[in-house]
């Protein structure tokens, strides 16, 4: 079985080649060989020794190591029951690199090698390989950028602050706009004023709580941000209970 898989590394998609040895947990080949691509090995649960360009290197526990293209290598021996998988990637590597990996990640990786071979679904495997590679390649850099979607910020503000004593000024500070500009944006994206929008959100949560819980309305009023039950009831009753 030989497959190609595109994996997201930083800002790029990188081709990985999954050879026969990727799908088995058996010890790797003892035949001295090399590849034209970077090769990544995943080792789990044993002490394993490899020959890498005429030197012996030993690995223990749960780890991954990567060999630049052209390195002559082979498996030598293992103490205990070793689980092993290897794959090739076109991502360049200048020197031998190793990294420790959590036991849970190693277990997920080896379970997924069996699962994707049976199902043909490599979605989770792609994510696991990406995680391993980020620990190996220094060049796997991806920056996060601030959220600029105004509609998302406004809706998210109401969803996480509906039960708090917040004001238009708080939302304006989050958007980095003036209160006047923010008021116009709220009207544009919700069709409501700031006060109307937050009340609408409170009432929608209150109705959901009344339908799905046994909480009394006095407790629901507190959970949606009202200190006064009468103040809550004046708004809630006309909307229907």
C-alpha positions as CSV (number, residue, x, y, z in Angstrom):
1,X,0.0,0.0,0.0
2,X,1.4,3.3,-1.1
3,X,-0.5,6.6,-0.7
4,X,0.1,10.3,-0.9
5,X,-1.4,12.7,1.6
6,X,-1.4,16.5,1.7
7,X,-0.7,17.8,5.2
8,X,-1.0,21.4,6.4
9,X,2.3,22.7,7.7
10,X,2.2,26.3,8.7
11,X,0.9,28.3,5.7
12,X,1.6,25.5,3.1
13,X,0.3,22.1,2.1
14,X,3.1,19.6,2.0
15,X,3.0,16.2,0.4
16,X,3.6,13.1,2.6
17,X,4.1,9.6,1.2
18,X,2.8,6.8,3.2
19,X,4.6,3.6,2.2
20,X,3.9,0.0,3.3
21,X,5.8,0.5,6.6
22,X,3.5,3.3,7.6
23,X,0.6,1.0,8.1
24,X,2.2,-1.7,10.3
25,X,3.4,-1.4,13.8
26,X,6.3,-3.9,13.2
27,X,9.9,-3.0,13.6
28,X,11.3,-1.2,10.5
29,X,13.6,-2.9,8.0
30,X,17.1,-4.0,8.9
31,X,18.2,-3.4,5.4
32,X,20.6,-0.4,5.0
33,X,18.8,2.2,2.8
34,X,18.2,5.8,2.1
35,X,15.4,8.0,0.6
36,X,15.2,11.1,-1.6
37,X,12.8,12.7,0.8
38,X,12.8,13.6,4.5
39,X,11.8,10.5,6.5
40,X,9.9,10.7,9.8
41,X,9.8,7.8,12.2
42,X,7.4,7.4,15.1
43,X,8.5,5.1,17.9
44,X,6.4,4.0,20.9
45,X,6.7,1.8,23.9
46,X,10.3,0.4,23.7
47,X,14.0,1.1,23.5
48,X,15.0,0.9,19.9
49,X,18.4,1.4,18.2
50,X,19.0,2.5,14.7
51,X,22.1,2.9,12.5
52,X,22.2,6.4,11.0
53,X,25.1,7.1,8.7
54,X,27.5,4.7,10.5
55,X,26.5,5.8,14.0
56,X,24.2,4.0,16.4
57,X,21.4,6.1,17.9
58,X,19.0,4.8,20.6
59,X,15.4,6.0,21.3
60,X,13.2,5.3,24.3
61,X,9.6,5.8,25.2
62,X,7.4,7.9,22.9
63,X,9.2,10.0,20.3
64,X,9.5,11.0,16.6
65,X,12.7,11.5,14.7
66,X,13.4,12.8,11.2
67,X,16.2,12.1,8.8
68,X,17.2,14.4,6.0
69,X,17.1,12.9,2.5
70,X,20.1,10.8,1.6
71,X,20.9,9.5,5.1
72,X,21.8,5.9,5.1
73,X,20.0,4.1,7.9
74,X,18.5,0.9,9.2
75,X,16.9,-0.6,12.3
76,X,19.3,-2.5,14.6
77,X,17.4,-3.8,17.6
78,X,14.7,-3.2,20.2
79,X,14.2,-4.1,23.9
80,X,10.5,-4.7,24.5
81,X,7.6,-4.6,22.1
82,X,8.3,-1.7,19.7
83,X,5.6,0.1,17.8
84,X,6.9,1.8,14.7
85,X,5.7,3.8,11.7
86,X,7.4,5.9,9.1
87,X,6.5,8.2,6.3
88,X,8.3,10.5,3.8
89,X,7.7,14.2,3.3
90,X,8.9,16.6,0.8
91,X,9.5,19.2,3.6
92,X,13.2,19.8,3.5
93,X,15.3,19.1,6.6
94,X,19.0,20.1,7.1
95,X,19.9,17.9,10.0
96,X,18.8,14.9,12.1
97,X,16.0,16.0,14.5
98,X,14.1,14.2,17.3
99,X,11.3,15.3,19.6
100,X,9.4,13.7,22.5
101,X,5.7,13.2,22.0
102,X,3.0,12.6,24.6
103,X,1.9,9.0,25.1
104,X,-1.7,9.9,24.3
105,X,-0.6,11.4,20.9
106,X,1.5,8.3,20.1
107,X,-1.4,6.0,21.0
108,X,-3.8,8.0,18.8
109,X,-1.3,8.0,16.0
110,X,-0.9,4.2,15.9
111,X,-4.6,3.6,16.4
112,X,-5.3,5.9,13.5
113,X,-2.8,4.2,11.2
114,X,-5.0,1.1,11.5
115,X,-8.3,3.0,11.2
116,X,-7.4,5.0,8.1
117,X,-6.1,1.9,6.3
118,X,-9.5,0.3,6.9
119,X,-11.8,3.3,6.3
120,X,-9.8,5.3,3.7
121,X,-10.6,8.5,5.8
122,X,-7.3,10.3,6.5
123,X,-8.8,13.5,8.1
124,X,-7.6,12.7,11.6
125,X,-4.3,11.2,10.4
126,X,-3.6,14.5,8.5
127,X,-4.0,16.4,11.7
128,X,-1.8,14.0,13.7
129,X,1.0,14.1,11.1
130,X,0.8,17.9,11.1
131,X,1.1,17.9,14.9
132,X,4.2,15.7,14.7
133,X,5.8,17.7,12.0
134,X,5.3,21.0,14.0
135,X,7.5,19.5,16.7
136,X,10.2,18.6,14.1
137,X,10.4,21.5,11.5
138,X,11.4,24.9,12.8
139,X,10.0,26.3,9.5
140,X,6.4,25.3,10.4
141,X,5.5,28.8,11.4
142,X,1.9,30.1,11.2
143,X,0.8,33.3,12.7
144,X,-2.6,34.0,14.1
145,X,-4.3,37.3,13.0
146,X,-6.9,39.3,14.9
147,X,-10.5,38.7,14.1
148,X,-11.8,41.5,11.9
149,X,-15.3,40.3,11.1
150,X,-17.4,42.9,12.7
151,X,-20.6,40.9,12.6
152,X,-18.9,38.0,14.3
153,X,-17.4,40.2,17.0
154,X,-20.8,41.9,17.7
155,X,-22.7,38.6,17.8
156,X,-20.0,36.9,19.9
157,X,-20.1,39.9,22.3
158,X,-23.8,39.4,23.0
159,X,-23.4,35.6,23.3
160,X,-20.8,35.7,26.0
161,X,-21.9,38.9,27.8
162,X,-25.7,38.8,27.8
163,X,-25.8,38.0,31.6
164,X,-23.3,40.8,32.5
165,X,-23.7,44.5,33.1
166,X,-22.2,45.6,29.9
167,X,-22.7,48.7,27.8
168,X,-22.2,50.1,24.3
169,X,-18.9,51.5,25.5
170,X,-17.6,47.9,26.3
171,X,-18.5,46.7,22.8
172,X,-17.0,49.9,21.2
173,X,-13.7,49.2,23.1
174,X,-13.6,45.7,21.7
175,X,-14.3,46.9,18.2
176,X,-11.9,49.8,18.5
177,X,-14.6,52.2,17.2
178,X,-16.4,55.2,18.7
179,X,-19.7,54.5,20.5
180,X,-21.5,56.3,17.7
181,X,-19.9,54.1,15.0
182,X,-20.5,51.0,17.1
183,X,-24.2,51.9,17.6
184,X,-24.6,52.1,13.8
185,X,-22.8,48.8,13.3
186,X,-25.0,47.0,15.8
187,X,-28.1,48.4,14.1
188,X,-26.7,47.3,10.7
189,X,-25.8,43.7,11.7
190,X,-28.6,43.0,14.1
191,X,-31.4,45.3,13.1
192,X,-31.7,46.4,16.7
193,X,-30.2,49.0,19.0
194,X,-27.6,47.8,21.5
195,X,-30.1,47.7,24.4
196,X,-32.7,45.9,22.3
197,X,-30.1,43.4,21.0
198,X,-28.9,42.4,24.4
199,X,-32.4,42.1,25.8
200,X,-33.4,39.9,22.8
201,X,-30.5,37.6,23.6
202,X,-31.4,37.4,27.2
203,X,-35.0,36.6,26.4
204,X,-34.0,33.9,23.9
205,X,-31.8,32.2,26.5
206,X,-34.6,32.6,29.2
207,X,-37.1,30.9,26.9
208,X,-34.7,28.1,26.2
209,X,-34.1,27.6,29.9
210,X,-37.8,27.5,30.6
211,X,-38.4,24.9,28.0
212,X,-35.5,22.6,28.9
213,X,-35.0,22.9,32.7
214,X,-37.1,22.9,35.8
215,X,-35.6,26.2,37.0
216,X,-38.1,28.7,38.4
217,X,-38.4,32.0,36.5
218,X,-36.8,33.8,39.4
219,X,-33.6,31.7,39.0
220,X,-33.8,32.1,35.2
221,X,-34.0,35.8,35.6
222,X,-30.7,35.8,37.6
223,X,-29.0,33.5,35.0
224,X,-29.7,35.9,32.2
225,X,-28.5,38.9,34.0
226,X,-31.4,40.4,35.9
227,X,-31.0,41.4,39.6
228,X,-34.7,42.2,39.8
229,X,-37.3,39.6,39.0
230,X,-39.9,42.3,38.4
231,X,-37.6,44.0,35.8
232,X,-37.2,40.6,34.1
233,X,-40.9,39.8,34.2
234,X,-41.9,43.2,32.7
235,X,-39.8,42.3,29.6
236,X,-40.5,38.6,29.5
237,X,-44.2,38.4,30.0
238,X,-45.2,40.5,27.0
239,X,-43.2,38.2,24.8
240,X,-45.0,35.1,25.9
241,X,-44.1,32.4,28.4
